[in-house]
Amino acid sequence: LKMLDHPNIIKVYEYFNTKRKLFIISELCTGGELFDRITEVKYFTETVAAHIMKQIFSATAFCHANNIIHRDLKPENILIENLEERKKDFFNIKIIDFGTGEINKHKMLSEKTGTAYYIAPEVINNCYNEKCDIWSCGVILYILLCGCPPFSADTDDEIFKKIKIGKYHLKGSIWKEISKEAIDLVSELLTKDIDKRLSAQQALNHPWFQNMFSDKNKDLLEYQRKNFPLTHLQGIIHNIKTFRAEKKLQQAALAFMVHNLAKVEDVKELKNVFLAFDLDGDGRLTKDELIKGMSQVMTKGEAAYDVEKVMNVIDVDKNGYIEYEEFLRATLDKEKLLSRENIKLAFDLFDQDR
């Protein structure tokens, strides 16, 4: 989890190992489980389902790009960011509980793990790879659209039998209302042949998402526009251009302040900029995405020149991408962040012997 820096994955700040327990300090999410929200509303409109699934696929694509398989994706392991969001149609989610996660260097796995309703057929057969997460995403999408799982029975063994057969139903009045693109995506995810099953990145490029996030869908566009602070973009880009973090201690102090001291509304605004810049939805920014984003308030030539200069400074881990936290450190307003009070708090954190 310390390796995973993504707006839709729970952030781990610190952990402490004692003789009896491992304490994990993570960010606080107060909106409860997605599971409880489904129980309340029964099922979602396609627009809301698309907003949720885009976040899940983005986080899953990011995990898979870092050779991490979650192995237990389900609505109980997806939290709503906060209580205020929970009451709205569109809410931000965080994937949690990597207890069955696996760092996998492209080998097939055999350990049977996960939760019955969401397990892929190849996991039951003890030979699988990261595509098992994609099957689980297919089950989640099915549930979001109609309110019940595609494979259900009274016992786990009976559920496993149905999953191995792989037949599910799209019957009833609900499915008559659902678009053919959504049904196609469900079928592309719940495909038994893992070679034919989509990857998370391919799922993000599916026509259903392109349709949902287009001019045809006014609700979602309106939500995104409202949350994208175009008026502050000039200031945010100024922060990127003037960002310097050559020193390890400076990076560590900034990381602490971003985690603990930045106001929620400041981070929320920057998160929306990050998501708007992230055109392919994979949870990290390329040089091209940064240029396109910055071109909204300057010429493309100026943007390209500035990005060339700042890329190396912001990309602290030198992997060729700007991850979420690297972006936050570079874009947060240092005037606000580097107050005497905040610097004193950061100093006290490092001053172990007081």
C-alpha positions in Angstrom: 0.0 0.0 0.0 2.9 2.4 0.6 3.8 1.9 -3.1 0.3 2.8 -4.3 -0.3 6.5 -4.8 -3.7 6.9 -6.4 -6.7 9.2 -5.7 -9.1 6.1 -5.4 -6.8 3.9 -3.3 -6.7 4.3 0.5 -3.6 6.1 1.5 -1.3 4.6 4.1 0.6 7.2 6.1 2.5 5.1 8.6 2.6 1.7 10.2 4.0 0.5 13.5 5.0 -3.0 14.3 4.8 -4.2 18.0 5.3 -7.6 19.4 1.5 -8.3 19.3 0.1 -6.1 16.6 0.7 -4.2 13.4 -0.9 -0.8 13.5 -1.7 0.8 10.1 -2.4 4.5 10.0 -4.5 5.4 6.9 -6.5 8.3 5.7 -10.0 8.6 7.2 -13.0 7.8 5.0 -16.3 8.5 6.8 -18.9 7.7 4.1 -19.2 4.0 4.8 -19.1 1.0 2.4 -20.4 1.1 -1.1 -22.2 -2.1 -0.1 -24.4 -0.2 2.4 -25.1 2.4 -0.2 -26.3 -0.3 -2.6 -28.5 -1.8 0.1 -30.1 1.6 0.6 -30.8 2.5 -3.0 -31.0 -1.1 -4.5 -29.4 -0.2 -7.8 -28.0 2.9 -9.6 -28.6 4.7 -12.8 -26.1 4.0 -15.6 -24.7 7.5 -15.1 -23.9 7.0 -11.4 -22.7 3.4 -12.1 -20.3 4.8 -14.8 -18.9 7.4 -12.3 -18.2 4.7 -9.7 -16.8 2.1 -12.2 -14.5 4.6 -13.8 -12.8 5.2 -10.4 -12.7 1.4 -9.7 -11.1 0.6 -13.1 -8.7 3.5 -12.8 -7.5 2.2 -9.4 -7.3 -1.4 -10.7 -5.3 -0.3 -13.8 -2.9 1.5 -11.5 -2.5 -1.6 -9.3 -1.9 -3.9 -12.3 0.6 -1.4 -13.8 2.5 -1.8 -10.5 2.2 -5.6 -10.6 -0.3 -5.7 -7.7 -3.4 -7.9 -7.8 -6.1 -7.1 -5.2 -7.8 -10.5 -5.3 -10.8 -9.4 -3.2 -12.6 -6.5 -5.0 -16.1 -6.2 -3.8 -18.5 -3.4 -2.6 -17.5 -4.1 1.1 -13.9 -3.2 0.2 -14.8 0.1 -1.5 -15.4 3.1 0.8 -17.2 6.3 0.1 -14.8 9.2 0.8 -16.9 11.1 3.3 -20.4 11.5 4.8 -21.2 14.6 2.8 -20.4 12.9 -0.5 -22.5 9.8 0.5 -25.7 11.9 0.3 -25.0 13.0 -3.3 -25.6 11.2 -6.6 -21.9 11.3 -7.5 -19.4 10.4 -4.9 -15.7 9.6 -4.7 -14.6 6.1 -3.7 -11.5 4.5 -2.2 -10.5 0.9 -2.6 -9.3 -0.7 0.7 -8.3 -4.0 2.3 -5.3 -5.3 0.4 -5.0 -8.2 2.9 -5.2 -10.8 0.1 -3.3 -8.6 -2.3 -0.3 -10.1 -4.1 2.8 -8.5 -5.7 3.0 -10.6 -8.9 5.7 -10.6 -11.5 3.7 -12.0 -14.4 3.4 -15.6 -13.1 0.2 -17.6 -12.7 -1.1 -17.9 -9.1 -2.8 -20.9 -7.5 -4.0 -19.9 -4.0 -7.8 -19.8 -3.8 -8.8 -16.6 -2.1 -11.5 -14.0 -2.2 -15.3 -13.8 -1.6 -17.6 -16.4 -3.3 -19.9 -14.0 -5.3 -17.0 -12.2 -6.8 -14.4 -15.0 -7.5 -13.4 -15.6 -11.0 -13.7 -19.1 -12.5 -10.0 -19.4 -13.0 -9.4 -18.7 -9.2 -11.7 -21.6 -8.4 -9.5 -23.7 -10.7 -6.4 -22.5 -9.0 -4.6 -21.0 -12.0 -5.0 -17.2 -12.5 -3.4 -13.8 -13.0 -4.4 -10.2 -12.5 -7.5 -10.7 -14.8 -9.3 -12.2 -11.8 -9.8 -8.6 -10.6 -11.5 -7.7 -13.9 -14.0 -10.5 -13.4 -14.8 -9.1 -9.9 -15.2 -5.6 -11.5 -17.8 -7.2 -13.9 -19.7 -8.6 -10.9 -19.7 -5.2 -9.2 -20.9 -3.5 -12.4 -23.7 -6.1 -12.7 -24.8 -5.5 -9.1 -24.6 -1.6 -9.5 -27.0 -1.9 -12.5 -29.6 -4.3 -11.2 -29.0 -4.7 -7.4 -28.3 -8.4 -7.3 -25.2 -10.6 -8.1 -25.0 -12.5 -11.4 -24.1 -15.8 -9.6 -25.9 -16.6 -6.4 -27.0 -19.6 -4.4 -27.3 -20.8 -0.7 -23.8 -22.2 -0.3 -20.3 -21.2 -1.6 -20.0 -24.5 -3.4 -23.2 -23.9 -5.3 -22.1 -20.4 -6.2 -18.7 -21.8 -7.5 -20.6 -24.3 -9.7 -22.6 -21.5 -11.3 -19.5 -19.3 -11.8 -17.6 -22.2 -13.5 -20.5 -22.6 -15.9 -20.4 -18.8 -16.4 -24.1 -18.3 -17.4 -25.9 -15.3 -16.0 -29.2 -13.7 -16.8 -30.2 -10.3 -18.1 -33.9 -10.7 -17.5 -36.5 -8.5 -15.9 -37.7 -4.9 -16.5 -34.5 -3.4 -15.1 -32.3 -4.9 -17.9 -34.8 -3.7 -20.6 -33.9 -0.1 -19.6 -30.1 -0.7 -19.7 -28.1 0.4 -22.7 -26.6 -2.2 -25.1 -23.1 -0.7 -24.4 -23.4 -1.4 -20.7 -24.6 -5.0 -21.3 -21.7 -5.4 -23.8 -19.2 -4.2 -21.1 -20.6 -6.7 -18.6 -20.2 -9.5 -21.1 -16.6 -8.5 -21.9 -15.8 -8.5 -18.2 -17.6 -11.7 -17.3 -15.7 -13.7 -20.0 -14.4 -17.0 -18.8 -11.4 -17.0 -21.2 -8.9 -14.7 -19.5 -7.1 -14.0 -22.8 -10.4 -12.6 -24.2 -11.3 -10.7 -21.0 -10.6 -7.0 -21.1 -7.8 -5.4 -19.1 -8.6 -2.5 -16.8 -7.2 0.0 -19.2 -9.2 -1.5 -22.1 -12.4 -1.4 -20.0 -11.8 2.4 -19.4 -11.7 2.8 -23.2 -15.0 0.9 -23.7 -17.7 2.7 -25.7 -20.0 2.6 -22.6 -17.6 5.0 -20.8 -17.1 7.1 -23.9 -20.9 7.4 -24.2 -21.4 8.2 -20.5 -18.7 10.8 -20.4 -19.8 12.6 -23.5 -21.9 15.7 -24.4 -25.0 13.4 -24.5 -24.7 12.9 -20.7 -25.4 16.4 -19.2 -25.5 15.3 -15.5 -22.0 13.9 -15.5 -20.6 16.7 -17.6 -22.2 19.3 -15.3 -20.8 17.6 -12.2 -17.3 17.5 -13.7 -17.4 21.1 -14.9 -18.6 22.3 -11.6 -15.8 20.5 -9.8 -13.0 21.6 -12.2 -11.6 24.9 -10.9 -10.7 26.5 -14.2 -10.6 30.0 -12.5 -7.7 28.7 -10.2 -5.9 26.8 -12.9 -3.5 29.7 -13.6 -2.4 29.8 -9.9 -2.1 26.0 -9.8 0.2 26.0 -12.9 2.2 28.8 -11.3 2.8 26.5 -8.3 3.9 23.7 -10.6 6.4 26.0 -12.4 7.9 27.3 -9.2 8.1 24.0 -7.4 11.5 22.9 -6.2 12.2 19.8 -4.1 15.8 18.7 -4.7 16.4 17.8 -1.1 15.3 14.6 0.6 14.4 16.3 3.9 12.4 18.9 2.0 10.5 16.2 0.2 9.8 14.4 3.5 8.6 17.6 5.2 6.3 18.4 2.2 4.9 14.9 2.2 4.1 15.2 5.9 2.4 18.5 5.4 0.4 17.4 2.4 -0.8 14.3 4.3 -1.6 16.0 7.6 -1.9 19.7 7.3 -3.4 20.6 3.9 -7.1 21.6 4.2 -9.5 19.2 2.7 -11.0 21.7 0.3 -7.5 22.6 -1.0 -6.7 19.0 -1.8 -10.2 18.4 -3.2 -9.7 21.2 -5.7 -6.3 19.8 -6.8 -7.7 16.2 -7.0 -10.3 17.4 -9.5 -7.5 19.1 -11.6 -5.5 15.9 -11.5 -8.5 13.8 -12.6 -9.3 16.3 -15.4 -5.6 16.1 -16.6 -5.6 12.3 -16.4 -7.1 11.7 -19.9 -6.7 8.0 -20.0 -7.9 7.5 -16.5 -5.0 5.4 -15.3 -4.3 7.4 -12.2 -1.0 9.0 -13.2 0.0 11.8 -15.5 2.3 11.5 -18.5 4.2 14.4 -20.0 1.6 14.7 -22.8 -1.3 14.8 -20.4 0.4 17.5 -18.4 1.0 19.6 -21.5 -2.6 19.2 -22.7 -3.9 20.2 -19.2 -1.7 23.3 -19.0 -2.6 24.3 -22.6 -6.0 25.3 -21.2 -4.5 28.6 -19.9 -1.4 29.0 -22.1 -0.2 28.2 -25.6 0.8 24.6 -26.3 4.4 25.7 -27.0 4.7 27.4 -23.6 3.1 24.4 -21.9 5.6 22.0 -23.6 8.5 24.2 -22.6 7.4 24.5 -19.0 6.6 20.8 -18.6 10.0 19.9 -20.0 11.6 22.0 -17.3 9.4 20.9 -14.3 8.9 17.2 -15.1 12.2 16.0 -13.6 11.7 18.1 -10.5 8.1 16.9 -9.8 8.8 13.2 -10.8 10.6 12.4 -7.6 10.7 8.6 -8.1 11.9 9.1 -11.7 9.5 6.6 -13.3 8.4 8.9 -16.1 5.0 9.7 -14.6 3.6 12.2 -12.1 1.7 10.3 -9.4 -1.1 11.8 -7.4 1.0 12.7 -4.4 3.8 14.1 -6.5 1.2 16.3 -8.2 -0.3 17.5 -4.8 3.2 18.4 -3.5 3.9 20.5 -6.6 0.5 22.2 -6.9 -0.5 23.0 -3.3 -0.2 26.7 -2.5 3.1 27.0 -0.6 2.1 30.3 0.9 -0.7 28.6 2.8 1.2 25.3 3.4 4.5 26.7 4.7 3.1 28.7 7.5 5.3 28.9 10.7 2.7 26.7 12.5 2.9 24.0 9.9 6.7 24.0 9.7 6.8 23.7 13.5 4.5 20.7 13.3 6.7 19.1 10.7 9.8 19.9 12.7 8.4 18.3 15.8 7.6 15.1 13.8 11.3 14.7 12.8 12.6 15.8 16.3 12.3 12.4 17.8 14.3 13.1 21.0 12.4 16.4 21.5 
